[in-house]
């Protein structure tokens, strides 16, 4: 290969793991014209999930959401988070919207964990736009090993 050659990698960033988290962005805009950017997909509730031996911990970013519009439900090993962001009323008829990027509508995330959650001991806090869930694992729900006869 001479020194003026450029190596072409047709997959580029797609082949590297850290870039794969943006696959929705890569394919979400496929076929959209620049004027149709307002039709992009609904923003997702961003979460961090961690686990100890006894509890699942979930942190969900929900900036600008009122506590009253958040609903969290537990069904066995499944947790669901639903948020409704309402559109603000414009305070002046003289104002014309120049650009609107803030989302209004409903967002939903659901997760299924390996063990059932003890809903009686679950705790939920919401502060500064972050929802924090502490979800204790239910004792004795780790399954049963069957012996083969």
C-alpha positions, 0 to 999 in steps of 0.5 A: 500500500503506498503512502497516498492510499486511504483505508476505507472502512464501509461500516466505520463506527457501526462496527465498534461497540460504543457506537452501537448505542446510537443505532436508533439515531443512525436508523431513526432518521433514515429517509427523512428530509431535513425539513422532516426532522420534527418527525423524529422518534419520541425521546426515550426515558433514559435509565441506569439500572444496577443490582445488588444481592437484595435489590434492583436500583433504577435511576430514570432521567425525567427533566421538567416532568411534574411528580404527579404525571409519573406512574410506576407499576410493579407486576411480579418481576416487571416494572413499568414507568409511564410519564405524561408531559403536557404542552404548556399554554402560550401566554401571548397571541402575538408570539409565534413559535420559532422552533419547538424541540420540547416533547409533549405526550406520553413516554413509557418504559418497561423492564423485566428482572430475573427475580420478582420484586417485593412491591410492599418494600419498594421505594420511589423518590423523585427529585431534580428531574431524576426518578429513583427506584429501590426495588427489593428482590422477593425472597424465595422467588429465584426459581426451582430446579427440577430433577429429571427422572 
